[in-house]
Amino acid sequence: MTTKQILCTALLCFFSLTSINAQEFEVPENYSLVAAEDYEPYKQDVLNAIQWLENTPLNEQEEKRKEVSAFFMQWVTGSPTVSISLLPYVLDLSEKNSELLMIFLGGWTKASIDQNHKITDTQGNVAGIKSVVNFYSKNRKAGINKNKTIEKLLKQDTDKDIEKWLEKNSLD
């Protein structure tokens, strides 16, 4: 085997294990999110929760989705390090599919954590929209309701295209 083949095999194994771990995610037992210092120890759990929410089909494990969403929502709304700016278009995108709000928040949160919380509102919005579009696309046959705006966003090729859409729709 060449070095390139070994590296490719190792990466494939790593991503397979990451995917399996995300599907097996369990909400931490007896978690406590009261003081500012309570949030940091759960950062990896939050990233795993986001991955689980994004990768689990909408029509599967509905009770667990509620538990994971509740944990994530409690963490993100009280986090001293993640700040999310919700614009009206986000509520419009999730009007027919309430789960998309959680997916948007997850995309923004993941980007914020990945960038050491040095994220602009534009970067956060782009990350959130990309997560929504990806989830919507994967769940077309899993019970997601059709959304004309997201259908248009599916055709946006780059972050710049999404930024242009954001500029246009943030002013409405």
ABEGO torsion letter per residue (X at the ends): XBAAAAAAAAAAAAAAAAAAAAAABBBBBGBBBABAAAAAAAAAAAAAAAAAAAABBAABGAAAAAAAAAAAAAAAAABAABBBBBBAAAAAAAAABAAAAAAAAAAAAAAAAAAGGBBBAAAAAAAAAAAAAAAAAAAAAAGBBBBAAAAAAAABABAAAAAAAAAAAAAX
